[in-house]
Amino acid sequence: MRATSQPVIVRSHTHFPTIRTFSAWTPCVARHRMCKYGHMSNRFLLRDALAEFPPYVPGKPPASAPGLKPYKLSSNENHLAPLPGVADAIADAGRVPANYPDPKSTKLVADIAAHLDVDEAEIVPGAGASEILSALTNITLEAGTSVVYPWPSFEMYPILASARGAEKRPVPLLEDGRHDFPGLVAAIDDTTRLILLCSPNNPTGLSISTAELDGFMAEVPAEVIVVLDEAYFEFATDAEVVDGMAAYRKFPNLVLARTFSKAHGLAGLRVGFGVADPTIATALRQVIAPFSVTSTAQVAAVESLSRNDEVLVRAKDVAATRDQFAQDLRNAGLTVTDSQGNYVWVSLPDDDAQDFEAACAAQAVAVRKLSGGVRISIGPDEALDRVREVATKFAASRTA
Ligand SMILES: Cc1ncc(COP(=O)(O)O)c(C=O)c1O
């Protein structure tokens, strides 16, 4: 209960007097707690819930090893140089840093809408798909609501759910790394406001089929928003993979989250977008900070989209390398999923995954150990060759 009382002047550690209203909950001002991730909380009246937020752990940079060029295969970045016109557009836009960007990303929105053959009102640009996902949690979740998502999947999902104070309902993936749709349906109840799906799934790489999504959507209440996170869809080559746009046209409560970070190789500029029913799109625009997509990001995305055919050719090249690399690792004796992203997933017990990551680091290649395995982004041949060698020795040492 928050009792009221008279304001008092107190001296803060900065020596400027500040006015605070002391009340029955004052004791928490003095409470200093260390959360399990080592943060101090509540010294400054921060939310208690922060202590329970799962941390976002970014992919590690590569360790240095004498005589070896370092490679980072830990963040699913695109290792190819930007397309020529894109590099020029970035250089031009960077010349006028004093002006705010177009807050509506007018040209980018128009081009995406034309490209996807939807109305401009259905396109919401943001600083990466991350901002779209964050906005989706912002317009749907609060205390007393729940969000359902597969797990393991993109690490931001539980962080964003925690940020909104919603109940997290992670549904374990099936043994083979695919979404457990009956499990996801069973996790939905009348508190559920948001469902997140990821195709291809990060980190397992497996994607959702059209039949799976159709069957699932038939079970979800029509007013509950379902997000299909398609950050990696350009790399998918399996004919069964759901076509997000076709699904979007069928289901008004389906929202697509897409990005220029992966196939378009613009992760450092931060630009992505949502495709949503205009009512949902309007709500998303309400919570996204103005000017979040920089001028440079806007022109780079416009230019890259105009070269989408080239982007797709490159994505399919990456996919071909991925399939060969996955097969090589299988031949070496590892268990590797049929990934549809720009990465492969090696299933390993946690201790082995740790050792594998360390063995790659010793070769100046950063890969990503996660719960249940190691994720390796597709990178230059030299980097993949080093991982192949590590895999061969590693598998041999495990069978010796
Ligand atoms: C599945 C998935 N969704 C969304 C994102 C966010 O991408 P960005 O914010 O760079 O657009 C990522 C990034 O790695 C991802 O793996």
The ligand as an SDF file (V2000), in Angstrom:
LIG
                    3D

 16 16  0  0  0  0  0  0  0  0999 V2000
   15.1950  -14.8270  -35.1070 C   0  0  0  0  0  0  0  0  0  0  0  0
   15.6410  -13.4120  -35.0330 C   0  0  0  0  0  0  0  0  0  0  0  0
   14.7220  -12.4490  -35.0520 N   0  0  0  0  0  0  0  0  0  0  0  0
   15.0530  -11.1630  -34.9970 C   0  0  0  0  0  0  0  0  0  0  0  0
   16.3730  -10.7860  -34.9050 C   0  0  0  0  0  0  0  0  0  0  0  0
   16.6810   -9.3290  -34.7800 C   0  0  0  0  0  0  0  0  0  0  0  0
   17.2870   -8.8490  -35.8960 O   0  0  0  0  0  0  0  0  0  0  0  0
   17.5460   -7.3020  -36.0980 P   0  0  0  0  0  0  0  0  0  0  0  0
   17.0880   -6.5800  -34.9030 O   0  0  0  0  0  0  0  0  0  0  0  0
   19.0020   -7.1710  -36.3330 O   0  0  0  0  0  0  0  0  0  0  0  0
   16.7400   -6.9470  -37.2990 O   0  0  0  0  0  0  0  0  0  0  0  0
   17.3810  -11.7460  -34.8810 C   0  0  0  0  0  0  0  0  0  0  0  0
   18.7880  -11.3620  -34.7640 C   0  0  0  0  0  0  0  0  0  0  0  0
   19.6920  -12.1310  -34.6590 O   0  0  0  0  0  0  0  0  0  0  0  0
   17.0040  -13.0980  -34.9370 C   0  0  0  0  0  0  0  0  0  0  0  0
   17.9110  -14.0760  -34.8930 O   0  0  0  0  0  0  0  0  0  0  0  0
  1  2  1  0
  2  3  1  0
  2 15  2  0
  3  4  2  0
  4  5  1  0
  5  6  1  0
  5 12  2  0
  6  7  1  0
  7  8  1  0
  8  9  2  0
  8 10  1  0
  8 11  1  0
 12 13  1  0
 12 15  1  0
 13 14  2  0
 15 16  1  0
M  END
$$$$
